[in-house]
Amino acid sequence: MDAGAIRIAVTGDLVLDEPDPDHWLSGIAPALHAADLAIGHLEVPHTNSAFEVGGDVPAPGAPIENIAAIARAGFDMVSLAGNHIADCGAQGIADTTAALDAAGILHTGAGQDIVGASRPAIAIARGQRIALLSYNCVGPEFSWASEGAAGCAYLPLGTADGSPVSPRADLESIILPALEILARDIDAAARKADRVIVALHKGIVHTPAKLAPYEREIAQAAIERGADAVISHHAHIVRGIEFHQGKPIFHGLGNGCVVTSALSPDQDHAARKEWAEKRRKLFGFEPDPDYTLAPFHPEAVNAFIGVITFAAQGPAKAEIVPVHVEAPGRPVLATGSRVREIADYIEAITLRAGLAPIRVADDGVVELAA
């Protein structure tokens, strides 16, 4: 690696509402600490508030003290714009951002108004200034910040029938306001930083390989408007990787570390219990009963940490660090035959998604296949 190059580890969703968060994160912490900068996506608010926003299946607030464990694991920055960050209202967002500040974790994507939610997080590592922007692409609309209301930054998308955006709407196209937001925010961030990473909360949940019609277009639009890399999450299962204008797009980083009882059908919360039972029928999978804290699609055990390497000049390089999810939901760095199995899985789902074929080398470097 070039002397001035910076290695950035990127993960998907973090949901840590179980006790002993250091244990659940310890299996991936070595790879995070080995990077110059580590970025995750904080999926739920960390708050003591019991308030629940109506209109969707709310996630429970995770313990505020678990934020410190995220810092101890090696995370330096988090994106916040997602479909659950506003589930405990403005107080939940305020408690979360205050806890992140106290732990020294930079954050972007949610705030007490749209100006705060849209403000980039900027880190300095090896002499490079790295800006992170974060957007929710999947709704629900009540989670979106405005001039006078707390919420998350967002990119409005076109639905199949013109109905409001919700977690289960058929999202089909990008519309002009989304492109205008990207152009404005990326340009502003690029004036303050050497590199800009855009995080998108997008995609079809619990479904292997498949990309929604809008996903490639919105990710490529971010690159075309100046982003140096795009990272994505929300689907709770990893997606393919592509390069646009020579720059990497991770279409889905899957679960960074998700350990929660909120997805179990064995609980007292009526709405969450109903959703846990319904989603298996909606998405056609039966979770492995051993994965009590991560009852996702069986293929979600194939996970990875993405790595983006920025040299002083030239486009970014991409690689993966294969991760195996062990029961009941703890991610650990893959070893032995699992390393190649996960690399082969990433190659296969990239092709199945209709993306250009890639090759994942034995050292994890991702390149277009010859």
HUDA-V485193 format. One record per helix or strand of 2 or more residues. SS is the DSSP state (~ for helix, > for strand). FROM is the first residue (numbers start at 1). LEN is the number of residues. If there is no record, write none. Layout:
BEGIN
SS:FROM:LEN + SS:FROM:LEN
END
This chain:
BEGIN
>:6:11 + ~:21:14 + >:37:6 + ~:66:7 + >:77:3 + ~:89:15 + >:106:3 + >:110:2 + ~:114:5 + >:121:5 + >:128:9 + ~:141:3 + >:151:2 + >:157:3 + >:171:4 + ~:176:17 + >:195:7 + ~:215:10 + >:229:5 + >:241:4 + >:247:4 + >:255:5 + ~:270:14 + ~:298:4 + >:302:9 + >:317:10 + >:330:4 + ~:337:16 + >:358:3 + >:365:4
END
